[in-house]
Each structure stands twice: as C-alpha cells, then as structure tokens.
Amino acid sequence: MKEKSNQIDQKSPVSKVFTITKTPRHGYITEIAKICNCSRRTVTRALFEGHTGPKSNEVIRVFNEKYKI
C-alpha cells in the first residue's frame, strides 16, 4: 500500500502573471517606486506576482507608459 503524504509537491510549476518582453535598464524598479511613492516590494509584486489594488494598478500604469514598447 502507498502511504499518503501531507506535503505539498515542491516541483509544481510557477507561473508569472506579468511578463516583461524587454528588460529595462538597471534600477527601473527603484525608479518606478519613487514615481509612485511606494516600496520596491510593491513594484515587484505588482509586476511579477500580479497583485492588484490602488498602488499596484498605479505601478502597472506607470510601467506601461514608461517602458512598454
């Protein structure tokens, strides 16, 4: 008989919600954080983890205006 494991499968694929096609210049996360008056963590979570909310929506809007081609 197989024993049941209560552990989560660590090999599950991680999907990014927001993908950047062309990497901007070094320091773009800090620059966006200063423009939006928020933390670098908020910028990273908004762009790569797909968080939503007033600040995250602002971050995505600024990124699209400034860096999206």
N, C-alpha and C positions, 0 to 999 in steps of 0.2 A: 504494500500500500504506500501511496505517496503521502508525505506529510504536507499539510498546508502551511504556507509561510505567511506571516503577517507583515512582512517587509514590502516596501514599495519597490517596484522594478526600477533600478537606477539607470538602466540603459534605454529608457524611453526617450524618444526624440524631442528636442527642444525647438520650438518654432518661434521665430521672431515675428512680431506683428508688423513692424515698420522697418523696411529695408532701405538702406542708403545705396544708391547706384554708384555714385562717385564720391569718394571720401573727401570732405572739405579739408581745408588747411588745419594744421595743428592748432589746438586751442579753441575750436569752434564751440565746444560745449560750454566753456567758461564765458565766451563772448555772448552766447545766447542767454546764459544765466544772468549776466549783467543787464542785458537789454530788457529781459522780462522781470527783473527784480525777484529772482527765485534762486534756489540752490542748484548746484550741479547735479545732485541726485534726482531732483525733479525733472531736469532736462533729460538725463539718461533714461529714466523710467518712462517718460512720455515718448521718446523717440524709439527705444528698443523694446520696451515691455508693453506698450500700448495702453498705458494708464490714461484715463480721461478725467476731466474736471476743468475748472476755470483756468488754472495756471497751466495745465498740460495742453489744453487747447490753444492757449496763447503761444506756448513754446512751439507747437507744431506749425501754427500760422507763421511765426517769425522765421522758422527754419525753411518753410516752403518759399517765402518771399526772398530770403537772402541767399539760399544755397541751391534750391531746386532748379535744374536746367530743363 
